Amino acid sequence: MNKGRGATLLFLFCWKKTTMRKLLILWVTCLTGITAVAQDKFTLNGYIKDSLSGETLIGASLSIRPESKTVLSNQYGFYSITVKKGKLILACSFVGYQTKEFELTLDDNRQQNILLVPNSAQINNVTVYGRRRDNNIKTAQMGKFELSINTAKALPAFLGEVDILKTLQLLPGVRNAGEGNAGFYVRGGGPDQNLILLDDAVVYNTGHLFGFFSVFNSDAIKNVTLIKGGMPAQYGGRLSSVVDIAMKEGNQHKTQVDAGIGLIASRFSIQGPLKKNKASYMISARRTYIDALAKPMISKTSEYYGSGYYFYDLNAKMNYQFSEKDKLFLSGYFGRDKFNFNNTKRSFSTTIPWGNSTATLRWNHVFNKQLFANTTLVYNDYRFALDGRQNNFNINLSSGIRDLTAKTDVDFYPVPEHKIRFGVQYTYHTFLPNILSGNQDSVVFAPNNSSKKFANEMSAYVQDDWEITSALKLNVGLRYSMFQQVGRYTLYQRDAFGNKQDSTVFGRGQNVKTYGGIEPRATLRYTINQNESLKFAVTRNLQYIHLVTNAGSTLPTDLWVPSTIRVKPQVSWQYAAGYFKNFAEGMFETSVEAYYKTMENQIEYREGYTPSLKDPEEEFVFGKGWSYGAEFFVNKLKGRLTGWVGYTLSWTWRKFPDLNDGLKYPSRYDRRHDLSIVASYELNPKWKLGSVFTYGTGNATSLPERFYFVSGVLTQEFSRINAYRMKSYHRMDVSATYTPKPKKVRKYSSSWVFSIYNLYSRMNPYFIYYDQEGTATAGTLKVTAKQVSLFPILPSVTWNFRL
């Protein structure tokens, strides 16, 4: 019966894809017909690249006069536009590069690669986005930020380690997960509701040092895009946001070495041509030396000798251009954290390794002047393990998730008014939520608690960026996704006391449970004038895998679990409206965005949960959430002083029938006020100053309200969930970058970065605990709430150099 049901579901999915394919063929046929009728039009296409390194430029703008048409390069630097034949004036621009303007007589279809020269004056000035200055006004996309790596490097960094995720936390609508933490929440969503991609590979754990640093080495990163509203149909599987990170491809013209030495970690990167203008490579590595610094301070006679911690990353990428139509990319990431703790006095030791591994193989193919395709194969794996030993007793705990993905995306440019994208994706998931084993002497402790789960995830989408008139532009898309839990799997029936009564066994590949649905996406832009526009967006998202945690941030012990026969997929609707305006010839960008988001099938652990050998999903409870707010943004792009001010006013709620007596409560992600002020000032060619100030309403928390004795034991009675607030969070960071300007030309260049984290040493609350003094029998018992803070003022220095 299950096989028949699986076949039926597969037929339905294929039928839905066939229906979408028929609609797509009809759509493409109509648009192709328009092109065929317009015999006096020709297509111009090619790549936009950096003239020095040969790197393709993502989101570069190409404007054509007198047609008054504009096209942006895609994520591989490719562009295509069809215009009337004749003499044209082309202007290509990208922030940080000199605008290139030239004439061209178009009397046939033509391939035209465009090389832009970096503008050293603009490179020295901090700019927030790598795109044309009026893109925020003219595109239909809402809530999209393209972060320049130069911006992240110019700002003060925690212990000198540049962190792109911490820079994203300074944008409106994005809040941090806690003091020094690289985790983040977007518009009231949890950390698992952010789709984080590194060269199309999903990164499940983004933190080193238990979350205080992100896994992304800035020396290896080319481009970072954040989308937090109006998510295009090409993305799916998450409710809140997308962070799409592209690694550098490697310098095609010469070998280049970049390195840096900081207080806790050092970096080394090398890139260059394998075959000039045909193939290039990039290798980047980073390692902390906390363990090496701490080891001499711990005596060999100390009971803690042998304890330590370190992390490392390795990024690598190569590409080869077989022809003008075909290009192959191979990239990978490997990162590990390892924590060791020894206590010889208690004969106890533990080792905790965790980390991500990803590999991406991509093939770009240009079918014709108007059709560009990218086919991708992805492998990614996240593992966490804990090995504990005391005397002759050993215990082992492991969890993780592994994916195999295949996808194809196609860009079709039929006429200047339409840019169509469509694609399909398949992922095979393997989940390891909890595997526990152990032994004592010859006795092996191996309970049958392995809860490995398997799933298929499939999706197909089509979207059109349609310029209806010069004032009206619509980005509309439709996505269909399906998730299927498959065997091997055993479903147990339990009595009221949790005892197993019966079971249903599913064989390998046998369908257990299937979910699916349509995800419509639409964003509308109305241009008031060349400096003002209004935008409206509505999106529906489905999320089939979930991160379940007892903490407020993404820790390596958190569990990724799939949608199953017990766990339903999360569903959200988000509605957004925004007003965008530029001032002073593009010197200032401003925007106001308001949003309302509903979230169904949210997951928490039941009240009183303690870890056990049971399948974790048996401990889940389910409810709903909603969030709403407004985001204000002012960004100064030009001049010696650049930076931005972002402010968010928001509310985030949760309601679970089995928690808090069924009453709504503020989510742990709720923050009423969030303010960021970011500034960078170029004092002179040698010195650049940076500063960041952040303020946020204190985190919601639950605290004991009563203390009483039960059988002589002091017992706490807690408040309702998140009924209290910690103190507000605020701090200021500053930095100064010194770049020597030698009189003689040298083979290398270098810079010194001096930074201070938490300039006025604000002791921000990390958590609160209760301390006891005295005794109850003597009548001197006193219970006092005490605050734990992590970081006072922290200075740091980093030396960077390039060969």
Salt bridges, closest charged atoms under 4 A:
GLU55 OE1 - LYS222 NZ 3.66
GLU101 OE2 - ARG65 NH2 3.35
ASP134 OD1 - ARG132 NH1 2.72
ASP134 OD2 - LYS138 NZ 3.24
GLU146 OE2 - LYS144 NZ 3.58
GLU161 OE1 - ARG286 NH1 3.25
ASP163 OD2 - LYS166 NZ 3.57
ASP199 OD2 - LYS317 NZ 3.26
ASP199 OD1 - ARG362 NH2 3.32
ASP200 OD2 - ARG362 NH1 3.45
ASP200 OD1 - LYS407 NZ 3.70
ASP219 OD1 - LYS153 NZ 3.34
ASP219 OD2 - ARG267 NE 2.84
GLU249 OE2 - LYS222 NZ 3.17
GLU249 OE1 - LYS327 NZ 3.88
ASP258 OD1 - ARG802 NE 2.59
ASP291 OD2 - ARG287 NH2 3.27
ASP313 OD1 - HIS208 NE2 2.62
ASP313 OD2 - ARG286 NH2 2.63
ASP326 OD1 - HIS365 ND1 2.66
ASP337 OD1 - HIS208 ND1 2.56
ASP381 OD1 - ARG383 NE 3.33
ASP403 OD1 - HIS429 ND1 2.64
ASP409 OD2 - LYS407 NZ 3.40
ASP411 OD1 - ARG421 NE 2.55
GLU417 OE2 - LYS69 NZ 2.93
GLU457 OE1 - HIS429 NE2 2.74
ASP464 OD2 - HIS418 ND1 2.62
ASP465 OD2 - LYS473 NZ 3.47
GLU519 OE1 - ARG521 NH2 2.80
GLU532 OE2 - LYS581 NZ 3.53
GLU589 OE2 - ARG131 NH1 3.25
GLU593 OE1 - ARG187 NH2 3.11
GLU604 OE1 - ARG668 NH2 3.05
ASP615 OD2 - LYS453 NZ 2.96
GLU617 OE1 - LYS453 NZ 3.86
GLU617 OE2 - ARG566 NH1 2.85
GLU618 OE1 - ARG494 NE 2.64
GLU619 OE1 - ARG606 NE 2.43
GLU619 OE2 - LYS614 NZ 3.47
GLU631 OE2 - ARG187 NE 2.80
GLU631 OE1 - LYS228 NZ 2.50
ASP661 OD2 - ARG720 NH1 2.80
ASP670 OD1 - ARG672 NH1 3.05
ASP670 OD2 - ARG725 NH2 2.16
ASP674 OD2 - ARG671 NH1 2.76
GLU717 OE2 - ARG706 NH1 3.08
ASP733 OD2 - ARG731 NH2 2.87
ASP771 OD2 - LYS786 NZ 3.25
